[in-house]
Amino acid sequence: MNVIGNPGVERVDFELWSTAVSAINGCGMCLQAHEREVAAKGIGQEAVQDVVRIASVLHAVAGTLDAEGAGEAPAAVAA
């Protein structure tokens, strides 16, 4: 909890990163809480959506690399 109180980086950056993690983890309550904090600091909805999009792409790439490292065929991507 000490990290939340004093993350060591700009507070808005920490909240944006926390928003990304909450989206990846699928925690709607956390996502809403971090979105509120970001909005209170003047960050618009489009920027929040960009953060979630970037997080989802990174999460997908990590999953693909994990699957390839385990010798599994990557899942088909729907067109």
Buried (B, 14 or more C-beta within 10 A) or exposed (E): EEEEEEBEEEEBEBBBBBBBBBBBEEEEEBBEBBBEBBBEEEBEEEBBEEBBEEBEEEBEEEEBEEEEEEEEEEEEEEE
